[in-house]
Amino acid sequence: MLQVGQPAPDFTLEGVDGKDFREVSLSDYRGRWVVLFFYPLDFTFVCPTEIVGFNERYPEFKKLGAEILGASVDSKFSHLAWISQELGELHYPLLSDITKEVARNYGILIEQQGVSLRGLYIVDPDGVLRYELVHDLNVGRSVDETLRVLGALQTGELCPIDWRQGIKTLGKG
C-alpha cells in the first residue's frame, strides 16, 4: 500500500507535451518537486476545470521549483484531441495510463469502471512521496491548497493549520 514517506512508484508513460507525443518518466524529474495528478477521463465536466486551473497557475508552481504532470487512463490520441479541441495550450504534459498500471500502483484505480479517482501526489526532489490526496469523481481539487501544501513541505519545518507563505512556522520538528 502506498504511503507518504515512501518512494513514489516510478513510471514511464507516453503523453502529450505541447502538441508532441513523448515518453515521460517520474525519475526524469529527480532533483525537482513534482505535482502529479490523476483525473478520471478526457472530455468530461469536472476534469477540464482542474486541468485549466493548474495550467493557469503553472507559473506559481514553477516559482516554487515544481513540475506538474497530469494523467488519466485515456490514450495519448484522446489527450491530443481534447487539448486541440477544448483545452488549448498546456504548460505541462498529460500522460496516458492506458494500461491502468500506474493508477493501480498509486491505489486509485476503480477496477469496475476502469477509471482513476482524482488522486494528487506531491513528490520531493529525492523521489519520496510527501503528500497524497484522493477525491471522489464528482469533486474537483483546490489549486490553492496544493500550492499551500507544496510551500509548507518546502520549508522543511512544522507548519500550523492554515499556514501560508509569509506566516511563521513552528520551527524544526
Secondary structure, 3 states (H helix, E strand, C coil): CCCCCCECCCCEEEEEECCEEEEEEHHHHCCCEEEEEECCCCCCCCHHHHHHHHHHCHHHHHHCCEEEEEEECCCHHHHHHHHHHHHCCCCCCEEECCCCHHHHHCCCEECCCCEECEEEEEECCCCEEEEEEEECCCCCCCHHHHHHHHHHHHHCCCCCCCCCCCCCCCCCC
